[in-house]
Amino acid sequence: MTANAPKSKAATILVGVDLGLPHFDSELEELGLLAQTAGMQPVARVTCKRRAPDAALFIGSGKADEIKLLASQMGATEILFDQSLSPGQQRNLERHLEMPVNDRTFLILEIFAQRARSHEGKLQVELARLQYLSTRLVRRWSHLERQSGGIGMRGGPGEAQIELDRRMIGETIKRTKERLSKVKKQRQTQRRQRERRDAFNISLIGYTNAGKSTLFNALVKARAYAADQLFATLDTTTRQLYLGDAARSVSLSDTVGFIRDLPHGLVDAFQATLQEAIDADLLLHVVDAANEDYVEQIAQVQRVLTEIGAQDIPQLLVFNKMDALAPDQQPIRLVDDYEIDGLQTPRVFVSAKNMQGLAELRQKLSAIVSASARPDSAPPDVPENDGAAL
């Protein structure tokens, strides 16, 4: 357990439970970055090991007491878990700790709500938040439990209020889905127009904060928002990229970043945005080469691609942030291959920040696009999928 002095009213204690999974973040580094992105101030980090989550409190009563004491000492006003909590666990923890308790799913939803700018993005976030809230109404109305009626009565005002709110949220979810359906149809129309123009579609994908937007701006000289933070980009931006060696333009789309344990509700709610990746001819998979966990991040991206049905689309790996690598970690060659799930995938090293390797990247893209225009020809060095996820 480590602690830092609190700096603001949004003082938050981060909690992670090691359940034996390979991707457990023992330092809670990513959760801390997510919390800061959402405007919270982590003041302490608590980790523990368990074979399985406690059914009532997730962490058990002893660890809960320890966290309650630490919160008092540090002046914390909120507890944030790195794992998803059930509605019952969340409610029990709030009663035990006597302060708000939230989980990783809630945190990601909050960040998405803060960052969404387009009409479509706001609708998608609203739907995901409503679906999340609909399972937690009982804790939102816990103050009405004492109004449950007398002997022989079933339910009461509290239960009626919960049912009313559940119905209200259900109706709002239905309306939001209908509005999103219209947006999806508009996107499909736009995609069909691109297809009629014989456009080659490339989607930038990758773990959040891998540098996708910086690379996007460098390639098409756009002004898409880019920052050294998680989920800087939520809304898909598409621009034309001219490839001189191929003597043609392609459509390049910057999409939302992926992350470990991305809430399934967000995957569903953001189908319209992620559809850009599903319909792409090539996925430009951007990797933060300077991140020591880049292997696990690649694996997480592959899992999400499988979830959205984009696992069979050819990929070109772009190992970004080459400028941040130590001298002994610099690549021998800027263009080579990298194995993903037993398949050799072409790779290009770049620094989007310093404009290094962009010429080689353009040459590789030109070769792939040119090969795709020839009948009965697969893009060079891009393996055809044999059923395994790329």
PyMOL commands that set and color helices and strands:
alter all, ss='L'
color gray80, all
select helices_A, chain A and resi 29-37+61-74+87-97+104-115+119-134+137-140+142-147+157-196+212-220+264-269+271-278+294-307+322-324+327-329+358-372
alter helices_A, ss='H'
color red, helices_A
select strands_A, chain A and resi 2-3+11-18+41-49+78-81+101-102+201-206+237-243+248-254+282-288+315-320+335-340+343-349
alter strands_A, ss='S'
color yellow, strands_A
deselect
rebuild
show_as cartoon
